[in-house]
C-alpha cells in the first residue's frame, strides 16, 4: 500500500511538473529574433522595447561576461576604469584600447562609457602624438569607437550627435584642420586605402561637414522617439543646419569662392528658414516657430490660450537663444557678390603675404577690408559672430604687419577701425594664431 502510494505520489509530481511547465514555457520561451517568435514575455519585451536586443546589437561575449561575474560586475568595471586611466598616463596605447574593449563588455548600454572614451581617444590621446598623421589616426579611432556604441545603443540620440560633432568640429575646427580635412578624403595611409578615405569614416567620399550633417539628422530622427539629455532641444535640433553653414564657410576658408560655395550658403538659408525655422518648440507659453508670420502668432496664441504679446515675447527669446536672426542674415548676405568679393580679396591678400608679395598683399587686404566694412555696415548683426569678427581682425593684423615689415607707420584711419577698437581683447590671441598658421616667428 505504501509502495503504491509512493508511485502515485511520484506520478502526481510528474504530472504537476508537466502542467506547471506549460505556462512557464508559454511565458518565458526566448525569442529567436524573428517577428512573433518567443514566449509571451519575450513578445512583450519586443512590443515595449524592454529587451536588450531592442537597445541595439547584442554581443554574446558581453552577456557571458556579466553572467560569469554575477554580482562583481561593478567592482570589475571600477578596476578596469582605473587601469585605463593608468595606461593613458603611461602612454601605453595598445593596453588602453584593450582595456576599453573590456569595459564595454561589462557596460555595453551605459552611454557615458561610449561618450567619454570616444571623446578621450579623439581629443586627449590624439593630442599626445607629434605627427599630424598619428593624431588623425586617433581621431578616427574615437569616431569608430562611437560608431560601435551607436550600433549597440539605438536609443541614445546623443551618441549620433557626438559622432557628428567629431566629424564636424574635431576634423574641421582643430588646429590641424587643414591637414585633417585633406586626410578625410585622402587618408595618410595611402597604401592601405589606395589613395582614398578610410571607408569606416567616409565611405561616400564626402566633405567632413556633409557627413556631420548626416549624423546630426540621424540624431534628430531618433530624438523624436527617445528624449535626449545633452542640451536644450532647440539647440540640439539646430545641429544639421549649422553643419551646412560650416560646410559653406569651410570652402571660403580654403579659397573656394565659386558656385558650389554660393549654392551651399543658399541651401543653408533655405533649410534654416523652411525646415528648422518652421519647427515648433515648446516654451512656458506653448509652442513657437522661429520663422514666424503674424498669422502664426495669432493661430498659436489662440491654440495655446495665451496672449499674442506673450507668444511674441517667447518667440523673440528663443530666436535669441538659437542665434536665429544672425544665421538667417549671415546666410542671406553670403549670397551677395559684395560679400564674396570681400572674402576673396582678404584670402588673396593672405596668400600674397605668405608668398612675400607684400605690395600685392597690401592692395588686396585694403580692398577686402573696405568691402568687408561695407558688408558689416549693411548687416551689423554679423559683428556678433566669432568667425565674422576674426576674419576682419586678421585682415587688419596682416595689413599692419605689412607696414611694420616695410618700416612705415600704418595710417591712423583705415576700414574696419571701429571693429578693431571694439574687439581689442581678441587681438593678442588672434595674432598668436595667425603667426602660427603663417609660420611667422
C-alpha positions in Angstrom: 0.0 0.0 0.0 2.8 2.4 0.9 4.7 1.5 -2.3 1.6 2.1 -4.4 1.0 5.4 -2.7 4.6 6.4 -3.4 4.2 5.6 -7.0 1.0 7.5 -7.2 2.7 10.5 -5.5 5.6 10.4 -7.9 3.2 10.2 -10.8 1.3 13.1 -9.4 4.6 15.1 -9.0 5.5 14.4 -12.7 2.0 15.4 -13.9 2.2 18.6 -11.8 5.6 19.5 -13.1 4.4 19.0 -16.7 1.3 21.1 -16.1 3.5 23.8 -14.5 6.0 23.8 -17.3 3.3 24.6 -19.8 2.7 28.2 -18.6 6.4 28.7 -17.9 7.3 27.7 -21.5 4.4 29.8 -22.8 5.6 32.8 -20.8 9.3 32.5 -20.9 10.4 30.9 -24.2 13.2 33.1 -25.6 12.9 34.8 -28.9 14.7 33.5 -32.0 15.0 37.0 -33.4 12.1 36.5 -35.9 9.0 38.6 -35.6 6.4 37.0 -33.4 8.8 34.3 -32.0 9.3 33.5 -28.4 7.0 33.4 -25.4 4.6 35.9 -24.1 7.2 37.8 -22.1 9.6 37.9 -25.0 7.0 39.3 -27.2 6.0 41.9 -24.6 9.7 42.9 -24.3 9.8 43.5 -28.0 6.5 45.3 -28.1 7.5 47.8 -25.3 11.2 47.8 -26.3 12.4 46.4 -22.9 14.7 43.7 -24.1 18.4 44.1 -24.6 18.1 43.3 -28.3 15.9 46.4 -28.7 18.7 48.6 -27.5 21.0 47.6 -30.3 23.3 44.8 -31.4 23.9 42.3 -28.6 27.5 40.9 -28.1 27.2 37.3 -26.8 30.6 37.6 -25.1 29.3 40.6 -23.1 26.3 38.7 -21.8 28.6 35.7 -20.9 31.0 38.0 -19.0 28.2 39.5 -17.0 26.8 36.1 -16.2 30.2 34.8 -15.0 30.9 37.8 -12.8 27.5 37.6 -11.2 27.4 40.5 -8.6 31.0 41.5 -9.1 30.5 43.4 -12.3 30.6 46.8 -10.6 33.9 46.0 -8.9 35.5 44.7 -12.1 34.3 47.7 -14.0 35.8 50.2 -11.5 39.2 48.3 -11.6 39.2 48.4 -15.4 38.5 52.2 -15.4 41.4 52.7 -13.1 43.6 50.6 -15.3 42.5 52.6 -18.4 43.4 55.9 -16.7 46.8 54.4 -15.7 47.6 53.2 -19.2 46.7 56.5 -20.6 49.0 58.4 -18.2 51.8 55.9 -19.1 51.0 56.3 -22.8 50.5 52.6 -23.3 48.0 52.9 -26.1 47.5 49.3 -27.0 46.8 48.3 -23.4 44.5 51.3 -23.1 42.4 50.2 -26.1 42.2 46.6 -25.0 41.1 47.8 -21.5 38.4 50.0 -23.0 37.2 47.0 -25.0 36.9 45.1 -21.7 34.9 47.9 -20.1 32.4 47.9 -22.9 31.9 44.2 -22.5 30.7 44.9 -18.9 28.8 48.2 -19.7 27.6 47.9 -23.3 24.5 50.0 -22.7 25.9 52.7 -20.4 26.1 55.8 -22.6 28.8 57.6 -20.6 31.3 54.8 -21.4 31.0 55.4 -25.2 30.7 59.2 -24.8 33.8 59.7 -22.6 36.1 57.1 -24.2 35.2 58.3 -27.8 36.0 61.9 -26.8 39.1 60.7 -24.9 40.5 58.9 -27.9 39.8 61.7 -30.4 41.0 64.6 -28.1 43.2 63.5 -25.3 45.0 60.5 -26.8 45.3 62.3 -30.2 47.0 65.3 -28.6 49.7 63.1 -27.2 51.2 62.4 -30.6 53.6 64.7 -32.5 52.9 63.7 -36.1 49.6 65.1 -37.6 49.1 61.7 -39.3 49.2 59.9 -35.9 46.8 62.5 -34.4 44.3 61.9 -37.2 44.6 58.1 -36.6 43.4 58.6 -33.1 40.6 61.0 -34.1 39.4 58.2 -36.4 39.7 55.7 -33.5 37.4 58.0 -31.4 34.8 58.1 -34.3 35.0 54.3 -34.8 34.5 53.7 -31.1 31.4 55.9 -31.1 30.1 54.1 -34.2 30.3 50.9 -32.3 28.5 52.5 -29.4 25.6 53.6 -31.7 25.3 50.1 -33.1 24.8 48.7 -29.6 22.7 51.6 -28.4 20.0 52.7 -30.8 18.1 54.7 -28.1 20.7 57.3 -27.5 20.4 60.2 -30.0 23.2 61.9 -28.0 25.7 59.4 -29.4 24.8 60.1 -33.0 25.1 63.8 -32.2 28.6 63.2 -30.7 29.7 61.4 -33.8 28.5 64.3 -35.9 30.4 66.7 -33.7 33.7 64.7 -34.1 33.3 64.6 -37.9 32.5 68.3 -38.0 34.2 70.2 -35.2 37.2 67.9 -34.4 38.1 67.4 -38.1 37.1 70.8 -39.3 37.9 73.2 -36.5 41.0 71.9 -34.7 44.4 73.5 -35.0 45.3 70.8 -37.7 42.0 71.4 -39.6 43.8 71.9 -43.0 45.6 68.6 -42.8 42.6 66.8 -41.2 40.2 67.9 -43.9 42.7 66.7 -46.5 43.2 63.4 -44.8 39.4 63.0 -44.6 39.3 62.5 -48.3 42.8 61.1 -48.9 43.9 59.1 -45.8 47.6 59.3 -45.0 47.8 55.5 -45.1 47.7 55.6 -48.9 48.9 52.0 -49.3 46.0 50.6 -47.2 43.3 52.8 -48.5 44.5 53.1 -52.1 44.7 56.9 -52.1 41.2 57.4 -50.8 39.4 57.9 -47.4 39.1 55.4 -44.7 35.8 53.7 -45.6 34.8 53.3 -42.0 34.9 57.1 -41.6 34.0 58.4 -45.0 32.5 55.7 -47.2 30.9 58.1 -49.7 34.0 60.3 -50.1 32.1 63.4 -48.9 33.2 66.5 -47.1 33.5 66.1 -43.3 30.8 68.6 -42.7 28.4 66.8 -45.1 29.0 63.6 -43.1 28.5 65.5 -39.8 25.2 66.8 -41.2 24.1 63.2 -41.9 24.9 62.1 -38.4 23.1 65.1 -36.9 20.0 64.3 -39.0 20.0 60.7 -37.7 20.2 62.1 -34.2 17.2 64.4 -34.8 15.2 61.4 -36.2 16.0 59.3 -33.1 15.2 62.3 -30.8 11.6 62.2 -32.0 11.3 58.8 -30.2 13.9 58.9 -27.5 14.5 62.0 -25.4 18.0 63.4 -25.4 19.7 64.9 -22.3 22.6 66.7 -23.9 21.3 70.2 -24.3 18.2 72.4 -24.9 16.1 70.6 -27.5 16.0 73.5 -30.0 19.8 73.8 -30.0 20.2 70.0 -30.3 18.0 70.0 -33.4 19.8 73.0 -35.0 23.0 71.0 -35.5 22.4 69.7 -39.0 21.8 73.2 -40.3 24.9 74.6 -38.6 26.9 71.8 -40.2 25.6 73.1 -43.6 26.8 76.6 -42.7 30.2 75.2 -41.6 30.4 73.3 -45.0 29.9 76.6 -46.9 32.2 78.5 -44.6 35.0 75.9 -44.9 35.1 76.3 -48.7 35.8 80.0 -48.5 38.4 79.4 -45.8 40.2 77.3 -48.4 39.9 79.9 -51.1 36.9 78.4 -53.0 34.5 81.2 -54.0 32.7 79.7 -56.9 29.1 78.4 -57.5 29.5 75.4 -55.2 30.2 77.6 -52.2 27.4 80.1 -53.0 24.9 77.3 -53.5 25.9 75.8 -50.2 25.1 79.1 -48.4 21.8 79.3 -50.4 20.9 75.8 -49.3 21.8 76.7 -45.7 19.5 79.7 -45.8 16.6 77.6 -47.3 16.9 74.8 -44.7 17.4 77.2 -41.8 14.2 79.2 -42.7 11.9 76.5 -44.1 12.8 73.4 -42.0 14.4 74.5 -38.7 12.6 77.8 -38.7 9.2 76.2 -39.2 9.6 73.5 -36.5 7.6 74.0 -33.3 9.4 74.3 -30.0 7.7 74.3 -26.6 8.0 77.3 -24.2 6.3 78.1 -20.9 3.6 79.8 -23.1 3.1 77.0 -25.6 4.7 76.3 -29.0 6.6 78.8 -31.0 8.1 78.8 -34.5 11.3 80.9 -35.2 10.4 81.8 -38.8 7.0 83.3 -38.0 4.3 85.4 -39.6 1.5 87.4 -38.0 -0.9 84.5 -38.7 1.5 82.1 -36.9 1.5 84.3 -33.8 -2.3 84.7 -33.9 -3.1 81.0 -34.5 -0.6 79.7 -31.9 -1.8 82.1 -29.3 -5.4 81.0 -29.9 -4.4 77.3 -29.8 -2.5 77.7 -26.6 -4.9 80.1 -25.0 -2.3 82.8 -24.4 -1.9 86.4 -25.5 -0.2 87.3 -28.7 2.3 89.5 -26.8 3.3 86.5 -24.7 3.7 84.5 -27.8 5.9 87.2 -29.5 8.0 87.5 -26.3 8.8 83.9 -26.1 9.5 83.7 -29.9 12.0 86.5 -29.6 13.7 84.8 -26.6 14.0 81.6 -28.4 15.3 83.3 -31.6 18.0 84.9 -29.4 18.9 81.7 -27.8 19.3 79.9 -31.1 21.0 83.0 -32.6 18.4 82.5 -35.3 18.3 86.0 -36.8 22.1 86.2 -37.1 22.4 82.9 -39.1 19.5 84.0 -41.2 21.2 87.2 -42.0 24.6 85.6 -42.5 23.4 83.0 -44.9 21.5 85.7 -46.9 24.4 88.0 -47.0 26.9 85.3 -48.2 25.0 85.0 -51.5 25.7 88.7 -52.4 28.6 89.5 -54.7 30.0 92.2 -52.5 30.4 89.7 -49.6 32.0 87.1 -51.9 34.4 89.8 -53.3 35.3 90.8 -49.7 36.2 87.3 -48.6 38.2 86.6 -51.8 40.2 89.8 -51.5 41.1 89.1 -47.9 42.0 85.5 -48.8 44.1 86.6 -51.8 45.9 89.1 -49.6 46.8 86.4 -47.1 48.1 84.2 -49.9 50.2 87.0 -51.3 51.6 87.7 -47.8 52.8 84.1 -47.4 54.4 84.4 -50.8 56.3 87.5 -49.8 54.4 89.7 -52.3 53.8 92.5 -49.8 52.7 95.2 -52.2 50.1 92.9 -53.7 49.0 91.7 -50.3 48.6 95.2 -49.1 46.4 96.1 -52.1 44.2 93.0 -51.7 43.8 93.5 -48.0 42.9 97.1 -48.3 40.3 96.2 -51.0 39.0 93.4 -48.8 38.8 95.5 -45.7 36.9 98.2 -47.5 34.4 95.7 -48.9 34.1 93.9 -45.6 33.4 97.2 -43.8 30.6 97.9 -46.3 29.1 94.4 -45.6 29.2 94.9 -41.8 27.6 98.3 -42.2 24.8 96.7 -44.3 24.5 93.8 -41.9 25.6 95.0 -38.4 24.3 91.8 -36.7 27.3 90.0 -38.3 29.6 91.6 -35.8 28.0 89.3 -33.1 29.6 86.1 -34.5 33.2 85.0 -33.8 34.2 83.8 -37.2 33.0 87.0 -38.9 34.8 89.2 -36.3 38.0 87.1 -36.6 38.1 87.4 -40.4 38.0 91.2 -40.2 40.6 91.4 -37.3 43.0 89.0 -39.1 42.9 91.2 -42.2 43.8 94.3 -40.1 46.6 92.3 -38.4 48.2 91.3 -41.7 47.8 94.8 -43.1 49.6 96.2 -40.0 52.3 93.6 -40.2 53.0 94.6 -43.8 53.5 98.2 -42.7 55.9 97.0 -40.0 57.9 94.9 -42.5 58.1 97.9 -44.8 59.3 100.1 -41.9 56.4 102.6 -42.3 53.7 103.5 -39.8 50.2 102.3 -40.6 47.6 105.1 -41.3 45.5 106.2 -38.4 42.4 105.9 -40.4 41.5 102.6 -42.1 38.5 100.4 -42.9 37.3 98.2 -40.1 38.8 100.6 -37.5 35.6 100.5 -35.4 35.8 96.7 -35.3 39.5 96.9 -34.4 38.9 99.2 -31.5 35.8 97.3 -30.2 37.5 93.9 -30.3 40.9 94.7 -28.9 40.5 91.9 -26.3 40.7 89.3 -29.1 43.8 90.7 -30.8 46.6 89.1 -28.8 45.2 85.6 -29.2 44.4 86.0 -32.8 47.8 87.5 -33.5 49.4 84.4 -32.0 47.2 82.1 -34.0 47.9 84.0 -37.2 51.6 83.8 -36.7 51.5 80.1 -36.1 49.3 79.5 -39.1 51.5 81.5 -41.4 54.8 80.3 -39.9 55.9 83.7 -38.7 58.4 83.8 -35.9 
